[in-house]
Amino acid sequence: MLDQEFLQRREQQNIEAEKFLKTQSARELWKGRGKEFERFVLGEINPDETFFKEEERIMGSDASFGKKLTGRQKNELFSLVERYNQLQPGTEYAKALLEAVSEAIGIDPQDKTKRVNFCTTLIKSGDRVSAVDFKLGTDGFFVYEDSGKKYYVQLDATTNPDSSAKEIVNADIIIAPENIPDKKRMPGEYAFQVEAMAMKINRVIQDKIDRGDFVQKSGESRSDVSLVTAARGRNIREYTPPPKNISKGKKR
Protein backbone atom coordinates (compact mmCIF):
# COMPACT_ATOMS: atom_id res chain seq x y z
CA MET A 1 0.00 0.00 0.00
CA LEU A 2 1.30 3.42 -0.91
CA ASP A 3 1.91 5.54 2.14
CA GLN A 4 -0.09 8.68 2.83
CA GLU A 5 2.89 11.00 2.38
CA PHE A 6 3.49 9.74 -1.18
CA LEU A 7 -0.18 10.23 -2.07
CA GLN A 8 -0.10 13.77 -0.72
CA ARG A 9 3.00 14.57 -2.77
CA ARG A 10 1.38 13.15 -5.91
CA GLU A 11 -1.78 15.21 -5.26
CA GLN A 12 0.32 18.37 -4.92
CA GLN A 13 2.16 17.57 -8.14
CA ASN A 14 -1.15 17.16 -9.96
CA ILE A 15 -2.38 20.50 -8.61
CA GLU A 16 0.82 22.24 -9.68
CA ALA A 17 0.69 20.64 -13.14
CA GLU A 18 -2.92 21.76 -13.62
CA LYS A 19 -2.03 25.28 -12.49
CA PHE A 20 0.90 25.37 -14.93
CA LEU A 21 -1.30 24.31 -17.85
CA LYS A 22 -3.92 26.95 -16.98
CA THR A 23 -1.20 29.59 -16.75
CA GLN A 24 0.30 28.68 -20.12
CA SER A 25 -3.13 28.55 -21.75
CA ALA A 26 -4.09 31.99 -20.39
CA ARG A 27 -0.84 33.60 -21.49
CA GLU A 28 -1.08 32.03 -24.93
CA LEU A 29 -4.53 33.58 -25.35
CA TRP A 30 -3.11 37.09 -24.88
CA LYS A 31 0.24 36.53 -26.57
CA GLY A 32 1.28 39.57 -28.59
CA ARG A 33 -1.65 41.62 -27.27
CA GLY A 34 -0.09 43.27 -24.23
CA LYS A 35 -1.62 46.72 -24.76
CA GLU A 36 -5.05 45.22 -25.36
CA PHE A 37 -4.73 43.18 -22.16
CA GLU A 38 -3.84 46.28 -20.12
CA ARG A 39 -7.00 48.04 -21.28
CA PHE A 40 -9.17 44.95 -20.90
CA VAL A 41 -8.11 44.76 -17.25
CA LEU A 42 -7.76 48.41 -16.20
CA GLY A 43 -9.65 50.48 -18.75
CA GLU A 44 -8.56 53.93 -19.92
CA ILE A 45 -9.21 57.64 -19.47
CA ASN A 46 -9.76 60.25 -22.16
CA PRO A 47 -8.37 63.52 -20.73
CA ASP A 48 -8.43 66.93 -22.43
CA GLU A 49 -5.47 69.20 -23.12
CA THR A 50 -5.71 70.66 -19.62
CA PHE A 51 -4.54 67.31 -18.24
CA PHE A 52 -1.31 67.33 -20.26
CA LYS A 53 -0.65 71.01 -19.50
CA GLU A 54 -1.06 70.24 -15.80
CA GLU A 55 1.40 67.35 -16.11
CA GLU A 56 3.89 69.69 -17.75
CA ARG A 57 3.44 72.23 -14.95
CA ILE A 58 3.98 69.57 -12.26
CA MET A 59 7.11 68.15 -13.87
CA GLY A 60 8.55 71.54 -14.84
CA SER A 61 12.20 71.31 -15.80
CA ASP A 62 12.13 67.59 -14.92
CA ALA A 63 9.84 66.80 -17.86
CA SER A 64 12.61 64.82 -19.53
CA PHE A 65 11.99 61.11 -19.02
CA GLY A 66 15.63 60.62 -18.15
CA LYS A 67 15.22 62.53 -14.87
CA LYS A 68 13.77 61.28 -11.62
CA LEU A 69 10.74 62.95 -10.08
CA THR A 70 10.57 64.19 -6.51
CA GLY A 71 8.12 62.74 -4.03
CA ARG A 72 5.95 65.87 -4.27
CA GLN A 73 5.84 65.63 -8.08
CA LYS A 74 4.80 61.97 -7.91
CA ASN A 75 2.07 62.77 -5.41
CA GLU A 76 0.69 65.59 -7.57
CA LEU A 77 0.73 63.41 -10.69
CA PHE A 78 -1.18 60.63 -8.93
CA SER A 79 -3.72 63.16 -7.62
CA LEU A 80 -4.13 64.54 -11.15
CA VAL A 81 -4.91 61.07 -12.51
CA GLU A 82 -7.42 60.58 -9.69
CA ARG A 83 -9.29 63.74 -10.71
CA TYR A 84 -9.60 62.54 -14.31
CA ASN A 85 -10.89 59.07 -13.45
CA GLN A 86 -14.61 58.50 -13.36
CA LEU A 87 -16.31 57.67 -10.07
CA GLN A 88 -16.59 54.01 -11.14
CA PRO A 89 -13.98 51.91 -13.00
CA GLY A 90 -14.64 51.38 -16.68
CA THR A 91 -14.03 47.63 -16.92
CA GLU A 92 -15.98 44.72 -15.49
CA TYR A 93 -12.87 43.30 -13.82
CA ALA A 94 -11.86 46.61 -12.22
CA LYS A 95 -15.38 47.10 -10.84
CA ALA A 96 -15.40 43.60 -9.35
CA LEU A 97 -11.92 44.09 -7.91
CA LEU A 98 -12.80 47.46 -6.34
CA GLU A 99 -15.83 45.93 -4.66
CA ALA A 100 -13.76 42.99 -3.39
CA VAL A 101 -10.98 45.29 -2.09
CA SER A 102 -13.54 47.43 -0.23
CA GLU A 103 -14.90 44.27 1.37
CA ALA A 104 -11.42 42.94 2.21
CA ILE A 105 -10.50 46.20 3.94
CA GLY A 106 -13.82 46.22 5.75
CA ILE A 107 -14.96 49.73 4.80
CA ASP A 108 -18.22 50.85 6.36
CA PRO A 109 -20.23 52.86 3.77
CA GLN A 110 -21.37 55.12 6.63
CA ASP A 111 -17.79 56.00 7.61
CA LYS A 112 -16.96 59.12 5.57
CA THR A 113 -13.34 59.22 6.82
CA LYS A 114 -12.40 56.08 4.88
CA ARG A 115 -12.66 55.28 1.19
CA VAL A 116 -10.93 53.22 -1.48
CA ASN A 117 -10.87 53.99 -5.17
CA PHE A 118 -9.40 52.53 -8.34
CA CYS A 119 -7.74 54.61 -11.07
CA THR A 120 -6.32 53.73 -14.47
CA THR A 121 -3.39 55.70 -15.87
CA LEU A 122 -3.86 54.45 -19.44
CA ILE A 123 -4.74 57.13 -22.00
CA LYS A 124 -7.39 56.41 -24.65
CA SER A 125 -5.52 58.28 -27.39
CA GLY A 126 -3.05 55.93 -29.06
CA ASP A 127 -0.24 58.46 -29.45
CA ARG A 128 -0.16 59.87 -25.92
CA VAL A 129 0.73 58.43 -22.53
CA SER A 130 0.33 59.69 -18.99
CA ALA A 131 3.39 60.66 -16.97
CA VAL A 132 2.47 58.19 -14.21
CA ASP A 133 2.36 55.37 -16.76
CA PHE A 134 5.51 56.29 -18.67
CA LYS A 135 7.60 57.82 -15.89
CA LEU A 136 6.77 55.31 -13.14
CA GLY A 137 5.59 52.32 -15.19
CA THR A 138 2.24 52.24 -13.41
CA ASP A 139 -0.81 51.09 -15.42
CA GLY A 140 -3.27 51.75 -12.61
CA PHE A 141 -3.51 52.04 -8.86
CA PHE A 142 -5.72 51.71 -5.82
CA VAL A 143 -5.78 54.55 -3.32
CA TYR A 144 -7.02 53.95 0.21
CA GLU A 145 -7.81 57.06 2.21
CA ASP A 146 -8.15 57.01 5.99
CA SER A 147 -8.48 60.20 8.05
CA GLY A 148 -6.60 62.36 5.56
CA LYS A 149 -3.85 59.80 4.85
CA LYS A 150 -3.65 58.24 1.39
CA TYR A 151 -2.04 54.86 0.69
CA TYR A 152 -1.27 54.02 -2.95
CA VAL A 153 -1.00 50.49 -4.38
CA GLN A 154 0.59 50.47 -7.84
CA LEU A 155 -0.61 47.94 -10.43
CA ASP A 156 1.02 46.57 -13.55
CA ALA A 157 -1.06 44.51 -15.99
CA THR A 158 1.22 42.41 -18.17
CA THR A 159 1.15 39.34 -20.37
CA ASN A 160 4.75 38.61 -19.38
CA PRO A 161 4.91 38.63 -15.56
CA ASP A 162 8.22 36.75 -15.56
CA SER A 163 9.95 39.71 -17.23
CA SER A 164 12.55 41.78 -15.35
CA ALA A 165 11.15 45.03 -16.80
CA LYS A 166 11.52 47.99 -14.49
CA GLU A 167 7.77 48.69 -14.34
CA ILE A 168 7.24 45.17 -12.98
CA VAL A 169 9.90 45.70 -10.31
CA ASN A 170 8.24 48.98 -9.28
CA ALA A 171 4.72 47.51 -9.07
CA ASP A 172 3.15 46.50 -5.79
CA ILE A 173 0.80 44.12 -7.61
CA ILE A 174 1.20 42.26 -10.91
CA ILE A 175 -1.94 41.24 -12.81
CA ALA A 176 -1.33 38.52 -15.40
CA PRO A 177 -3.66 36.59 -17.75
CA GLU A 178 -3.82 33.63 -15.38
CA ASN A 179 -5.33 35.93 -12.74
CA ILE A 180 -8.38 36.59 -14.92
CA PRO A 181 -10.10 33.36 -16.06
CA ASP A 182 -12.92 33.45 -18.59
CA LYS A 183 -15.91 34.56 -16.51
CA LYS A 184 -18.47 32.85 -18.75
CA ARG A 185 -16.74 29.46 -18.83
CA MET A 186 -15.36 29.49 -15.28
CA PRO A 187 -17.46 31.85 -13.12
CA GLY A 188 -16.38 30.17 -9.89
CA GLU A 189 -12.66 30.41 -10.70
CA TYR A 190 -13.13 34.01 -11.86
CA ALA A 191 -14.74 34.99 -8.54
CA PHE A 192 -12.02 33.15 -6.61
CA GLN A 193 -9.23 34.95 -8.50
CA VAL A 194 -10.86 38.36 -7.95
CA GLU A 195 -11.09 37.67 -4.22
CA ALA A 196 -7.51 36.39 -4.10
CA MET A 197 -6.24 39.54 -5.85
CA ALA A 198 -8.25 41.73 -3.48
CA MET A 199 -6.64 40.00 -0.51
CA LYS A 200 -3.18 40.67 -1.97
CA ILE A 201 -4.00 44.35 -2.41
CA ASN A 202 -5.34 44.54 1.13
CA ARG A 203 -2.11 43.00 2.46
CA VAL A 204 -0.07 45.65 0.63
CA ILE A 205 -2.28 48.40 2.08
CA GLN A 206 -1.94 47.00 5.59
CA ASP A 207 1.83 46.73 5.14
CA LYS A 208 2.00 50.38 4.07
CA ILE A 209 -0.12 51.37 7.08
CA ASP A 210 2.24 49.46 9.40
CA ARG A 211 5.28 51.18 7.83
CA GLY A 212 3.68 54.61 7.82
CA ASP A 213 4.07 54.80 4.04
CA PHE A 214 1.36 57.33 3.27
CA VAL A 215 0.70 60.65 1.55
CA GLN A 216 -1.11 63.45 3.34
CA LYS A 217 -4.25 64.61 1.55
CA SER A 218 -2.55 68.00 1.20
CA GLY A 219 0.09 66.35 -1.00
CA GLU A 220 2.90 66.01 1.53
CA SER A 221 4.56 62.61 1.36
CA ARG A 222 5.56 60.66 4.47
CA SER A 223 8.43 59.29 2.42
CA ASP A 224 10.02 60.44 -0.81
CA VAL A 225 9.63 56.89 -2.16
CA SER A 226 6.02 56.44 -1.03
CA LEU A 227 4.75 56.09 -4.59
CA VAL A 228 7.52 53.86 -5.91
CA THR A 229 7.85 51.47 -3.00
CA ALA A 230 7.96 47.97 -4.42
CA ALA A 231 6.08 45.08 -2.92
CA ARG A 232 7.59 43.44 0.12
CA GLY A 233 10.82 41.62 -0.71
CA ARG A 234 11.50 43.62 -3.90
CA ASN A 235 14.10 46.31 -4.42
CA ILE A 236 13.11 49.95 -4.89
CA ARG A 237 14.07 51.21 -8.34
CA GLU A 238 13.13 54.22 -10.44
CA TYR A 239 11.52 53.81 -13.87
CA THR A 240 13.57 55.82 -16.39
CA PRO A 241 12.67 55.03 -20.02
CA PRO A 242 14.38 56.80 -22.96
CA PRO A 243 13.93 60.61 -22.93
CA LYS A 244 10.73 61.76 -24.58
CA ASN A 245 8.69 64.94 -24.25
CA ILE A 246 5.32 63.98 -22.86
CA SER A 247 3.95 67.50 -23.07
CA LYS A 248 3.98 67.31 -26.85
CA GLY A 249 2.34 63.92 -26.89
CA LYS A 250 5.01 62.06 -28.83
CA LYS A 251 4.72 58.35 -29.36
CA ARG A 252 6.73 56.03 -27.25
C-alpha positions in Angstrom: 0.0 0.0 0.0 1.3 3.4 -0.9 1.9 5.5 2.1 -0.1 8.7 2.8 2.9 11.0 2.4 3.5 9.7 -1.2 -0.2 10.2 -2.1 -0.1 13.8 -0.7 3.0 14.6 -2.8 1.4 13.1 -5.9 -1.8 15.2 -5.3 0.3 18.4 -4.9 2.2 17.6 -8.1 -1.1 17.2 -10.0 -2.4 20.5 -8.6 0.8 22.2 -9.7 0.7 20.6 -13.1 -2.9 21.8 -13.6 -2.0 25.3 -12.5 0.9 25.4 -14.9 -1.3 24.3 -17.9 -3.9 27.0 -17.0 -1.2 29.6 -16.8 0.3 28.7 -20.1 -3.1 28.5 -21.7 -4.1 32.0 -20.4 -0.8 33.6 -21.5 -1.1 32.0 -24.9 -4.5 33.6 -25.4 -3.1 37.1 -24.9 0.2 36.5 -26.6 1.3 39.6 -28.6 -1.6 41.6 -27.3 -0.1 43.3 -24.2 -1.6 46.7 -24.8 -5.0 45.2 -25.4 -4.7 43.2 -22.2 -3.8 46.3 -20.1 -7.0 48.0 -21.3 -9.2 45.0 -20.9 -8.1 44.8 -17.3 -7.8 48.4 -16.2 -9.6 50.5 -18.8 -8.6 53.9 -19.9 -9.2 57.6 -19.5 -9.8 60.2 -22.2 -8.4 63.5 -20.7 -8.4 66.9 -22.4 -5.5 69.2 -23.1 -5.7 70.7 -19.6 -4.5 67.3 -18.2 -1.3 67.3 -20.3 -0.6 71.0 -19.5 -1.1 70.2 -15.8 1.4 67.3 -16.1 3.9 69.7 -17.8 3.4 72.2 -14.9 4.0 69.6 -12.3 7.1 68.1 -13.9 8.5 71.5 -14.8 12.2 71.3 -15.8 12.1 67.6 -14.9 9.8 66.8 -17.9 12.6 64.8 -19.5 12.0 61.1 -19.0 15.6 60.6 -18.1 15.2 62.5 -14.9 13.8 61.3 -11.6 10.7 63.0 -10.1 10.6 64.2 -6.5 8.1 62.7 -4.0 5.9 65.9 -4.3 5.8 65.6 -8.1 4.8 62.0 -7.9 2.1 62.8 -5.4 0.7 65.6 -7.6 0.7 63.4 -10.7 -1.2 60.6 -8.9 -3.7 63.2 -7.6 -4.1 64.5 -11.2 -4.9 61.1 -12.5 -7.4 60.6 -9.7 -9.3 63.7 -10.7 -9.6 62.5 -14.3 -10.9 59.1 -13.5 -14.6 58.5 -13.4 -16.3 57.7 -10.1 -16.6 54.0 -11.1 -14.0 51.9 -13.0 -14.6 51.4 -16.7 -14.0 47.6 -16.9 -16.0 44.7 -15.5 -12.9 43.3 -13.8 -11.9 46.6 -12.2 -15.4 47.1 -10.8 -15.4 43.6 -9.3 -11.9 44.1 -7.9 -12.8 47.5 -6.3 -15.8 45.9 -4.7 -13.8 43.0 -3.4 -11.0 45.3 -2.1 -13.5 47.4 -0.2 -14.9 44.3 1.4 -11.4 42.9 2.2 -10.5 46.2 3.9 -13.8 46.2 5.7 -15.0 49.7 4.8 -18.2 50.8 6.4 -20.2 52.9 3.8 -21.4 55.1 6.6 -17.8 56.0 7.6 -17.0 59.1 5.6 -13.3 59.2 6.8 -12.4 56.1 4.9 -12.7 55.3 1.2 -10.9 53.2 -1.5 -10.9 54.0 -5.2 -9.4 52.5 -8.3 -7.7 54.6 -11.1 -6.3 53.7 -14.5 -3.4 55.7 -15.9 -3.9 54.5 -19.4 -4.7 57.1 -22.0 -7.4 56.4 -24.6 -5.5 58.3 -27.4 -3.1 55.9 -29.1 -0.2 58.5 -29.4 -0.2 59.9 -25.9 0.7 58.4 -22.5 0.3 59.7 -19.0 3.4 60.7 -17.0 2.5 58.2 -14.2 2.4 55.4 -16.8 5.5 56.3 -18.7 7.6 57.8 -15.9 6.8 55.3 -13.1 5.6 52.3 -15.2 2.2 52.2 -13.4 -0.8 51.1 -15.4 -3.3 51.7 -12.6 -3.5 52.0 -8.9 -5.7 51.7 -5.8 -5.8 54.6 -3.3 -7.0 53.9 0.2 -7.8 57.1 2.2 -8.1 57.0 6.0 -8.5 60.2 8.1 -6.6 62.4 5.6 -3.8 59.8 4.9 -3.7 58.2 1.4 -2.0 54.9 0.7 -1.3 54.0 -3.0 -1.0 50.5 -4.4 0.6 50.5 -7.8 -0.6 47.9 -10.4 1.0 46.6 -13.6 -1.1 44.5 -16.0 1.2 42.4 -18.2 1.1 39.3 -20.4 4.7 38.6 -19.4 4.9 38.6 -15.6 8.2 36.7 -15.6 10.0 39.7 -17.2 12.5 41.8 -15.3 11.2 45.0 -16.8 11.5 48.0 -14.5 7.8 48.7 -14.3 7.2 45.2 -13.0 9.9 45.7 -10.3 8.2 49.0 -9.3 4.7 47.5 -9.1 3.1 46.5 -5.8 0.8 44.1 -7.6 1.2 42.3 -10.9 -1.9 41.2 -12.8 -1.3 38.5 -15.4 -3.7 36.6 -17.8 -3.8 33.6 -15.4 -5.3 35.9 -12.7 -8.4 36.6 -14.9 -10.1 33.4 -16.1 -12.9 33.5 -18.6 -15.9 34.6 -16.5 -18.5 32.9 -18.7 -16.7 29.5 -18.8 -15.4 29.5 -15.3 -17.5 31.9 -13.1 -16.4 30.2 -9.9 -12.7 30.4 -10.7 -13.1 34.0 -11.9 -14.7 35.0 -8.5 -12.0 33.1 -6.6 -9.2 35.0 -8.5 -10.9 38.4 -8.0 -11.1 37.7 -4.2 -7.5 36.4 -4.1 -6.2 39.5 -5.9 -8.2 41.7 -3.5 -6.6 40.0 -0.5 -3.2 40.7 -2.0 -4.0 44.3 -2.4 -5.3 44.5 1.1 -2.1 43.0 2.5 -0.1 45.7 0.6 -2.3 48.4 2.1 -1.9 47.0 5.6 1.8 46.7 5.1 2.0 50.4 4.1 -0.1 51.4 7.1 2.2 49.5 9.4 5.3 51.2 7.8 3.7 54.6 7.8 4.1 54.8 4.0 1.4 57.3 3.3 0.7 60.6 1.5 -1.1 63.5 3.3 -4.2 64.6 1.6 -2.6 68.0 1.2 0.1 66.4 -1.0 2.9 66.0 1.5 4.6 62.6 1.4 5.6 60.7 4.5 8.4 59.3 2.4 10.0 60.4 -0.8 9.6 56.9 -2.2 6.0 56.4 -1.0 4.7 56.1 -4.6 7.5 53.9 -5.9 7.8 51.5 -3.0 8.0 48.0 -4.4 6.1 45.1 -2.9 7.6 43.4 0.1 10.8 41.6 -0.7 11.5 43.6 -3.9 14.1 46.3 -4.4 13.1 50.0 -4.9 14.1 51.2 -8.3 13.1 54.2 -10.4 11.5 53.8 -13.9 13.6 55.8 -16.4 12.7 55.0 -20.0 14.4 56.8 -23.0 13.9 60.6 -22.9 10.7 61.8 -24.6 8.7 64.9 -24.2 5.3 64.0 -22.9 3.9 67.5 -23.1 4.0 67.3 -26.8 2.3 63.9 -26.9 5.0 62.1 -28.8 4.7 58.4 -29.4 6.7 56.0 -27.2 
